[in-house]
Amino acid sequence: MSLPTSPSSSTTKETLTLIPGLPNDVGGLILSYVPYAHHARLKAICKAWRLFFSSKSLLSFRRRNSNCLSHLLCIFPTDPSIVSPYLFESRCLAWCPLPPLPPDPYAYGLCNFSSISVGPYLYVLGGSQFDTRSFPLDRPSPSSSAFRFDFFTNRWDRLSPMISPRGSFACTVVPGFDQILVAGGGSRHTMFGAAGSRMSSVERYDIQKDEWMALDGLPRFRAGCVGFLIGSGEQREFLVMGGYGQSRTVFGVFPVDEYYRDAVVLELSGNNSNGRGAWRELGNMWEEGERRKLGKTVVVEDEDGGGVPAIFMLEGSEIFRYHMASNRWLKESCLPRRTPPGSSHGFVVLDGELHVVSPLCAQDSAINRRSGTPKTAGNVLIQIYNPGRKLWRSLTTKLPFSNPLDLGSAVMCTIQI
């Protein structure tokens, strides 16, 4: 294995060794087992390690041996241009920060954006924000911006903006085609419980060409929805469910959203993932009065290659699984450790397991009781559910953020490096 060299090292024909006494191939294999959360600290050890932990050679080592891969949880606590997002690796209970997004001198308060990973890259798309150039100043507007974080260069790159600005939208990746699909959305901001625009447009992003293309729009306006890819090969479909459309007022004053109970599907062509045909409606997923709206939803990809992912929803302290044949949500399990009613949760899939992130009060932690840490300490409980074995386990960790984490508005995603 040859290490990348800097311009200065290439002129002096400098030979860099990862571990003295060992070939670089062996040294690289050993270092590839180091969890990603510790890479930033190890780069300061020597020049050879800095080059290795910043090179694509590291990724090739880790891809060849699945035991080397780090399954990371990425948390955006608030506007990523102000507060750095953090990566968490449960295997070693370690956190590491990412650089903040490039700031916009005219916009602030970015929220309700989508974050998604494609290979060794992390994408931040759209969102809702306040713009000092708009009027009135207290009215949020949707964003069309798109950014990609490169883990090799450790920096954010600005990409081509979306055709239609949007926040609170459905977003998914088309594996094998280097494409991202987005659908619906609006301008809803976390500071406001209602109001905001809605839209029905659908777009496809070509990662290689850095281009956005419009697809057939949703049957109706839909914001706050979620989207997944189902099927495989020539039978791929884009599934969009939940969200809200029109709103009504209570006593003619208070706006209330009308949440959708149905799902819609767009069939994708096999060679370029362009939509073909019209959107197909699947009908209501639950009866009226059963629940008010769709809870936080995630998908566990099918590892057998059948193209039938498992879709799960977190509602309160209960987890439901979506049964596609009947278009219904069936109860899967309950959280072993329930939180007070009204508590917010984070819900993600990491390495094929469901992770429920909940706030951990200081008085609930024996460690905090001994140390006298105040209730404002940023501790969270992560309850992990394995759908295949139907078993639970849990862990606790201290958050690296200086301010309390609002799990109701924080954006989470996962990445495998």
C-alpha positions as a Python dict, from the first residue, in 0.01 Angstrom:
ca = {
    (1, 'M'): (0, 0, 0),
    (2, 'S'): (132, 344, -89),
    (3, 'L'): (35, 642, 121),
    (4, 'P'): (-74, 970, -40),
    (5, 'T'): (198, 1232, -18),
    (6, 'S'): (192, 1605, 15),
    (7, 'P'): (373, 1827, -239),
    (8, 'S'): (661, 1879, 3),
    (9, 'S'): (708, 1506, 66),
    (10, 'S'): (703, 1421, -306),
    (11, 'T'): (1000, 1647, -372),
    (12, 'T'): (1212, 1495, -96),
    (13, 'K'): (1115, 1133, -182),
    (14, 'E'): (1016, 1084, 181),
    (15, 'T'): (909, 732, 280),
    (16, 'L'): (624, 723, 530),
    (17, 'T'): (574, 423, 756),
    (18, 'L'): (253, 366, 948),
    (19, 'I'): (390, 134, 1216),
    (20, 'P'): (770, 87, 1242),
    (21, 'G'): (879, -267, 1170),
    (22, 'L'): (563, -361, 980),
    (23, 'P'): (472, -331, 611),
    (24, 'N'): (224, -53, 542),
    (25, 'D'): (-36, -306, 429),
    (26, 'V'): (-25, -472, 771),
    (27, 'G'): (-8, -140, 954),
    (28, 'G'): (-302, -8, 755),
    (29, 'L'): (-509, -315, 838),
    (30, 'I'): (-436, -271, 1209),
    (31, 'L'): (-523, 101, 1207),
    (32, 'S'): (-843, 38, 1011),
    (33, 'Y'): (-986, -132, 1321),
    (34, 'V'): (-967, 194, 1518),
    (35, 'P'): (-1323, 334, 1563),
    (36, 'Y'): (-1392, 637, 1346),
    (37, 'A'): (-1474, 854, 1647),
    (38, 'H'): (-1104, 845, 1746),
    (39, 'H'): (-958, 924, 1404),
    (40, 'A'): (-942, 1300, 1457),
    (41, 'R'): (-723, 1259, 1766),
    (42, 'L'): (-496, 1004, 1600),
    (43, 'K'): (-424, 1231, 1304),
    (44, 'A'): (-206, 1443, 1532),
    (45, 'I'): (26, 1150, 1616),
    (46, 'C'): (243, 1175, 1305),
    (47, 'K'): (237, 1275, 939),
    (48, 'A'): (191, 918, 816),
    (49, 'W'): (-119, 868, 1031),
    (50, 'R'): (-262, 1204, 928),
    (51, 'L'): (-232, 1108, 562),
    (52, 'F'): (-366, 758, 617),
    (53, 'F'): (-673, 861, 820),
    (54, 'S'): (-754, 1122, 551),
    (55, 'S'): (-710, 888, 253),
    (56, 'K'): (-937, 658, 58),
    (57, 'S'): (-702, 372, 142),
    (58, 'L'): (-861, 364, 486),
    (59, 'L'): (-1206, 319, 336),
    (60, 'S'): (-1086, 35, 113),
    (61, 'F'): (-945, -147, 418),
    (62, 'R'): (-1269, -103, 610),
    (63, 'R'): (-1490, -208, 317),
    (64, 'R'): (-1296, -530, 269),
    (65, 'N'): (-1350, -625, 633),
    (66, 'S'): (-1699, -554, 765),
    (67, 'N'): (-1571, -583, 1124),
    (68, 'C'): (-1378, -262, 1069),
    (69, 'L'): (-1680, -54, 968),
    (70, 'S'): (-1813, 210, 1205),
    (71, 'H'): (-2190, 250, 1226),
    (72, 'L'): (-2236, 611, 1328),
    (73, 'L'): (-2532, 812, 1453),
    (74, 'C'): (-2523, 1173, 1335),
    (75, 'I'): (-2715, 1434, 1537),
    (76, 'F'): (-2786, 1789, 1424),
    (77, 'P'): (-2904, 1957, 1748),
    (78, 'T'): (-3006, 2282, 1579),
    (79, 'D'): (-2900, 2509, 1291),
    (80, 'P'): (-2587, 2325, 1162),
    (81, 'S'): (-2428, 2651, 1047),
    (82, 'I'): (-2416, 2764, 1412),
    (83, 'V'): (-2387, 2444, 1616),
    (84, 'S'): (-2164, 2164, 1489),
    (85, 'P'): (-2328, 1828, 1425),
    (86, 'Y'): (-2182, 1532, 1613),
    (87, 'L'): (-2118, 1167, 1532),
    (88, 'F'): (-2176, 901, 1796),
    (89, 'E'): (-2030, 549, 1782),
    (90, 'S'): (-2210, 317, 2021),
    (91, 'R'): (-1937, 52, 2001),
    (92, 'C'): (-1699, 273, 2200),
    (93, 'L'): (-1947, 532, 2339),
    (94, 'A'): (-1744, 807, 2174),
    (95, 'W'): (-1849, 1137, 2018),
    (96, 'C'): (-1669, 1344, 1756),
    (97, 'P'): (-1774, 1676, 1601),
    (98, 'L'): (-1813, 1762, 1235),
    (99, 'P'): (-1740, 2109, 1098),
    (100, 'P'): (-2043, 2340, 1086),
    (101, 'L'): (-2219, 2411, 759),
    (102, 'P'): (-2090, 2710, 559),
    (103, 'P'): (-2282, 3009, 699),
    (104, 'D'): (-2527, 3217, 501),
    (105, 'P'): (-2497, 3587, 596),
    (106, 'Y'): (-2866, 3645, 522),
    (107, 'A'): (-3031, 3332, 667),
    (108, 'Y'): (-3055, 3187, 1017),
    (109, 'G'): (-3250, 2932, 1220),
    (110, 'L'): (-3231, 2644, 969),
    (111, 'C'): (-3449, 2349, 1073),
    (112, 'N'): (-3670, 2075, 927),
    (113, 'F'): (-3402, 1987, 674),
    (114, 'S'): (-3325, 1633, 562),
    (115, 'S'): (-2995, 1460, 627),
    (116, 'I'): (-2909, 1141, 444),
    (117, 'S'): (-2596, 939, 374),
    (118, 'V'): (-2478, 792, 44),
    (119, 'G'): (-2161, 587, 76),
    (120, 'P'): (-1893, 787, 262),
    (121, 'Y'): (-2079, 1115, 210),
    (122, 'L'): (-2334, 1299, 422),
    (123, 'Y'): (-2598, 1523, 262),
    (124, 'V'): (-2800, 1810, 410),
    (125, 'L'): (-3091, 1916, 190),
    (126, 'G'): (-3343, 2199, 211),
    (127, 'G'): (-3508, 2308, 534),
    (128, 'S'): (-3693, 2606, 671),
    (129, 'Q'): (-3521, 2926, 784),
    (130, 'F'): (-3559, 3297, 839),
    (131, 'D'): (-3420, 3530, 572),
    (132, 'T'): (-3326, 3888, 657),
    (133, 'R'): (-3402, 3988, 296),
    (134, 'S'): (-3765, 3877, 314),
    (135, 'F'): (-4066, 4059, 456),
    (136, 'P'): (-4207, 4020, 710),
    (137, 'L'): (-3893, 3916, 895),
    (138, 'D'): (-4074, 3677, 1131),
    (139, 'R'): (-4213, 3463, 848),
    (140, 'P'): (-3998, 3155, 768),
    (141, 'S'): (-3921, 3059, 413),
    (142, 'P'): (-3817, 2722, 265),
    (143, 'S'): (-3460, 2663, 152),
    (144, 'S'): (-3339, 2500, -169),
    (145, 'S'): (-2977, 2464, -58),
    (146, 'A'): (-2790, 2134, -74),
    (147, 'F'): (-2461, 2045, 96),
    (148, 'R'): (-2241, 1736, 103),
    (149, 'F'): (-1983, 1650, 367),
    (150, 'D'): (-1675, 1469, 240),
    (151, 'F'): (-1519, 1253, 513),
    (152, 'F'): (-1190, 1242, 320),
    (153, 'T'): (-1141, 1619, 295),
    (154, 'N'): (-1333, 1691, 619),
    (155, 'R'): (-1528, 1975, 464),
    (156, 'W'): (-1873, 2068, 337),
    (157, 'D'): (-1926, 2130, -36),
    (158, 'R'): (-2214, 2334, -173),
    (159, 'L'): (-2415, 2148, -439),
    (160, 'S'): (-2667, 2258, -698),
    (161, 'P'): (-2984, 2382, -525),
    (162, 'M'): (-3315, 2203, -556),
    (163, 'I'): (-3557, 2328, -818),
    (164, 'S'): (-3821, 2402, -554),
    (165, 'P'): (-3721, 2512, -202),
    (166, 'R'): (-3870, 2289, 68),
    (167, 'G'): (-3849, 2170, 426),
    (168, 'S'): (-4026, 1885, 612),
    (169, 'F'): (-4023, 1660, 306),
    (170, 'A'): (-3984, 1292, 215),
    (171, 'C'): (-3633, 1190, 113),
    (172, 'T'): (-3471, 861, 16),
    (173, 'V'): (-3172, 718, -172),
    (174, 'V'): (-3189, 502, -484),
    (175, 'P'): (-2913, 242, -426),
    (176, 'G'): (-2700, 152, -726),
    (177, 'F'): (-2797, 461, -926),
    (178, 'D'): (-2637, 737, -713),
    (179, 'Q'): (-2966, 924, -693),
    (180, 'I'): (-3174, 1094, -424),
    (181, 'L'): (-3551, 1141, -439),
    (182, 'V'): (-3740, 1418, -256),
    (183, 'A'): (-4116, 1473, -243),
    (184, 'G'): (-4357, 1724, -92),
    (185, 'G'): (-4261, 1962, 185),
    (186, 'G'): (-4327, 2323, 279),
    (187, 'S'): (-4201, 2614, 487),
    (188, 'R'): (-4311, 2499, 836),
    (189, 'H'): (-4062, 2608, 1105),
    (190, 'T'): (-4015, 2444, 1445),
    (191, 'M'): (-4090, 2778, 1615),
    (192, 'F'): (-4449, 2758, 1491),
    (193, 'G'): (-4690, 2474, 1560),
    (194, 'A'): (-4894, 2537, 1246),
    (195, 'A'): (-4913, 2751, 933),
    (196, 'G'): (-4652, 2747, 659),
    (197, 'S'): (-4680, 2652, 293),
    (198, 'R'): (-4732, 2305, 142),
    (199, 'M'): (-4627, 2165, -193),
    (200, 'S'): (-4661, 1856, -410),
    (201, 'S'): (-4352, 1868, -631),
    (202, 'V'): (-4114, 1572, -660),
    (203, 'E'): (-3750, 1588, -770),
    (204, 'R'): (-3463, 1351, -843),
    (205, 'Y'): (-3099, 1440, -778),
    (206, 'D'): (-2824, 1285, -989),
    (207, 'I'): (-2515, 1269, -766),
    (208, 'Q'): (-2267, 1218, -1050),
    (209, 'K'): (-2401, 1505, -1261),
    (210, 'D'): (-2495, 1730, -966),
    (211, 'E'): (-2832, 1796, -1132),
    (212, 'W'): (-3193, 1807, -1015),
    (213, 'M'): (-3480, 1694, -1237),
    (214, 'A'): (-3853, 1733, -1176),
    (215, 'L'): (-4072, 1419, -1164),
    (216, 'D'): (-4449, 1377, -1157),
    (217, 'G'): (-4588, 1561, -856),
    (218, 'L'): (-4780, 1409, -566),
    (219, 'P'): (-5159, 1379, -607),
    (220, 'R'): (-5203, 1662, -355),
    (221, 'F'): (-5008, 1898, -131),
    (222, 'R'): (-4823, 1703, 138),
    (223, 'A'): (-4572, 1830, 397),
    (224, 'G'): (-4420, 1656, 698),
    (225, 'C'): (-4424, 1323, 512),
    (226, 'V'): (-4170, 1039, 497),
    (227, 'G'): (-4051, 840, 198),
    (228, 'F'): (-3892, 501, 137),
    (229, 'L'): (-3780, 291, -156),
    (230, 'I'): (-3939, -53, -185),
    (231, 'G'): (-3877, -332, -432),
    (232, 'S'): (-3565, -410, -632),
    (233, 'G'): (-3444, -414, -992),
    (234, 'E'): (-3723, -328, -1237),
    (235, 'Q'): (-3987, -329, -962),
    (236, 'R'): (-3869, -34, -753),
    (237, 'E'): (-4128, 204, -613),
    (238, 'F'): (-4113, 529, -420),
    (239, 'L'): (-4344, 510, -118),
    (240, 'V'): (-4456, 835, 48),
    (241, 'M'): (-4677, 820, 357),
    (242, 'G'): (-4824, 1044, 624),
    (243, 'G'): (-4782, 1419, 648),
    (244, 'Y'): (-5035, 1699, 644),
    (245, 'G'): (-5208, 1905, 379),
    (246, 'Q'): (-5486, 2155, 433),
    (247, 'S'): (-5551, 2307, 773),
    (248, 'R'): (-5864, 2413, 953),
    (249, 'T'): (-5926, 2658, 1236),
    (250, 'V'): (-6074, 2590, 1577),
    (251, 'F'): (-6325, 2860, 1679),
    (252, 'G'): (-6208, 3049, 1372),
    (253, 'V'): (-5876, 3137, 1540),
    (254, 'F'): (-5641, 2844, 1607),
    (255, 'P'): (-5500, 2669, 1299),
    (256, 'V'): (-5501, 2289, 1313),
    (257, 'D'): (-5339, 2059, 1057),
    (258, 'E'): (-5536, 1794, 873),
    (259, 'Y'): (-5306, 1492, 886),
    (260, 'Y'): (-5318, 1229, 614),
    (261, 'R'): (-5380, 864, 698),
    (262, 'D'): (-5293, 734, 353),
    (263, 'A'): (-4983, 652, 147),
    (264, 'V'): (-4903, 697, -222),
    (265, 'V'): (-4660, 508, -448),
    (266, 'L'): (-4474, 606, -766),
    (267, 'E'): (-4334, 330, -986),
    (268, 'L'): (-3975, 389, -1099),
    (269, 'S'): (-3818, 274, -1423),
    (270, 'G'): (-3534, 27, -1395),
    (271, 'N'): (-3260, 215, -1576),
    (272, 'N'): (-3275, 574, -1461),
    (273, 'S'): (-3524, 592, -1175),
    (274, 'N'): (-3749, 836, -1358),
    (275, 'G'): (-4109, 811, -1257),
    (276, 'R'): (-4329, 626, -1504),
    (277, 'G'): (-4702, 627, -1478),
    (278, 'A'): (-4908, 813, -1222),
    (279, 'W'): (-4898, 802, -847),
    (280, 'R'): (-5102, 517, -700),
    (281, 'E'): (-5293, 568, -376),
    (282, 'L'): (-5284, 290, -116),
    (283, 'G'): (-5569, 410, 101),
    (284, 'N'): (-5580, 479, 473),
    (285, 'M'): (-5330, 301, 696),
    (286, 'W'): (-5546, 321, 1009),
    (287, 'E'): (-5907, 385, 1104),
    (288, 'E'): (-6032, 725, 1209),
    (289, 'G'): (-5976, 781, 1580),
    (290, 'E'): (-5703, 515, 1604),
    (291, 'R'): (-5427, 777, 1599),
    (292, 'R'): (-5396, 1143, 1509),
    (293, 'K'): (-5095, 1126, 1279),
    (294, 'L'): (-4807, 911, 1166),
    (295, 'G'): (-4532, 878, 1425),
    (296, 'K'): (-4159, 883, 1364),
    (297, 'T'): (-4087, 624, 1100),
    (298, 'V'): (-3774, 436, 989),
    (299, 'V'): (-3693, 151, 752),
    (300, 'V'): (-3471, -154, 796),
    (301, 'E'): (-3336, -258, 457),
    (302, 'D'): (-3384, -614, 339),
    (303, 'E'): (-3048, -791, 370),
    (304, 'D'): (-3167, -1094, 172),
    (305, 'G'): (-3206, -891, -148),
    (306, 'G'): (-3580, -943, -179),
    (307, 'G'): (-3647, -571, -189),
    (308, 'V'): (-3906, -582, 89),
    (309, 'P'): (-3785, -354, 369),
    (310, 'A'): (-3929, -357, 719),
    (311, 'I'): (-4090, -22, 807),
    (312, 'F'): (-4133, 67, 1175),
    (313, 'M'): (-4311, 351, 1352),
    (314, 'L'): (-4256, 484, 1703),
    (315, 'E'): (-4572, 609, 1872),
    (316, 'G'): (-4532, 703, 2235),
    (317, 'S'): (-4371, 402, 2400),
    (318, 'E'): (-4489, 152, 2138),
    (319, 'I'): (-4330, 35, 1814),
    (320, 'F'): (-4543, -72, 1518),
    (321, 'R'): (-4447, -257, 1200),
    (322, 'Y'): (-4609, -172, 867),
    (323, 'H'): (-4779, -468, 698),
    (324, 'M'): (-4782, -388, 326),
    (325, 'A'): (-5033, -653, 220),
    (326, 'S'): (-5305, -517, 449),
    (327, 'N'): (-5181, -155, 452),
    (328, 'R'): (-5198, -154, 833),
    (329, 'W'): (-4969, -90, 1128),
    (330, 'L'): (-4932, -388, 1360),
    (331, 'K'): (-4788, -365, 1709),
    (332, 'E'): (-4432, -497, 1726),
    (333, 'S'): (-4304, -420, 2076),
    (334, 'C'): (-4297, -172, 2365),
    (335, 'L'): (-4007, 24, 2510),
    (336, 'P'): (-3872, -162, 2816),
    (337, 'R'): (-3816, 169, 2990),
    (338, 'R'): (-4100, 407, 2928),
    (339, 'T'): (-4062, 783, 2940),
    (340, 'P'): (-4312, 1038, 3072),
    (341, 'P'): (-4603, 1117, 2838),
    (342, 'G'): (-4521, 1397, 2598),
    (343, 'S'): (-4148, 1326, 2597),
    (344, 'S'): (-3974, 1361, 2263),
    (345, 'H'): (-3767, 1079, 2114),
    (346, 'G'): (-3517, 1025, 1839),
    (347, 'F'): (-3578, 721, 1622),
    (348, 'V'): (-3318, 583, 1378),
    (349, 'V'): (-3188, 257, 1233),
    (350, 'L'): (-2826, 171, 1299),
    (351, 'D'): (-2670, -153, 1173),
    (352, 'G'): (-3012, -313, 1121),
    (353, 'E'): (-3137, -231, 1474),
    (354, 'L'): (-3390, 26, 1594),
    (355, 'H'): (-3244, 295, 1821),
    (356, 'V'): (-3479, 500, 2038),
    (357, 'V'): (-3304, 802, 2187),
    (358, 'S'): (-3474, 948, 2495),
    (359, 'P'): (-3377, 1215, 2749),
    (360, 'L'): (-3239, 1074, 3072),
    (361, 'C'): (-3320, 1279, 3379),
    (362, 'A'): (-3035, 1327, 3622),
    (363, 'Q'): (-3227, 1172, 3906),
    (364, 'D'): (-3274, 854, 3699),
    (365, 'S'): (-2901, 795, 3665),
    (366, 'A'): (-2704, 640, 3951),
    (367, 'I'): (-2389, 799, 3816),
    (368, 'N'): (-2541, 1144, 3832),
    (369, 'R'): (-2670, 1085, 4183),
    (370, 'R'): (-2321, 1002, 4305),
    (371, 'S'): (-2153, 1289, 4123),
    (372, 'G'): (-2418, 1546, 4204),
    (373, 'T'): (-2464, 1645, 3839),
    (374, 'P'): (-2760, 1886, 3798),
    (375, 'K'): (-3071, 1795, 3606),
    (376, 'T'): (-2958, 2004, 3311),
    (377, 'A'): (-2680, 1755, 3232),
    (378, 'G'): (-2712, 1629, 2875),
    (379, 'N'): (-2759, 1256, 2928),
    (380, 'V'): (-2961, 1032, 2700),
    (381, 'L'): (-3089, 678, 2715),
    (382, 'I'): (-3059, 475, 2394),
    (383, 'Q'): (-3286, 170, 2384),
    (384, 'I'): (-3190, -69, 2104),
    (385, 'Y'): (-3427, -324, 1952),
    (386, 'N'): (-3323, -609, 1723),
    (387, 'P'): (-3623, -690, 1497),
    (388, 'G'): (-3486, -1032, 1397),
    (389, 'R'): (-3418, -1159, 1748),
    (390, 'K'): (-3690, -942, 1908),
    (391, 'L'): (-3458, -851, 2193),
    (392, 'W'): (-3390, -521, 2368),
    (393, 'R'): (-3076, -375, 2519),
    (394, 'S'): (-2987, -24, 2628),
    (395, 'L'): (-2701, 213, 2695),
    (396, 'T'): (-2659, 561, 2837),
    (397, 'T'): (-2423, 834, 2726),
    (398, 'K'): (-2349, 1195, 2805),
    (399, 'L'): (-2416, 1438, 2523),
    (400, 'P'): (-2130, 1662, 2408),
    (401, 'F'): (-2354, 1965, 2354),
    (402, 'S'): (-2333, 2264, 2585),
    (403, 'N'): (-2708, 2330, 2557),
    (404, 'P'): (-2998, 2088, 2620),
    (405, 'L'): (-3090, 1874, 2322),
    (406, 'D'): (-3447, 1902, 2193),
    (407, 'L'): (-3512, 1558, 2044),
    (408, 'G'): (-3837, 1683, 1897),
    (409, 'S'): (-3662, 1920, 1657),
    (410, 'A'): (-3314, 1765, 1626),
    (411, 'V'): (-3236, 1599, 1293),
    (412, 'M'): (-3078, 1252, 1302),
    (413, 'C'): (-2939, 1016, 1044),
    (414, 'T'): (-2691, 729, 1026),
    (415, 'I'): (-2384, 659, 817),
    (416, 'Q'): (-2155, 362, 772),
    (417, 'I'): (-1783, 430, 722),
}
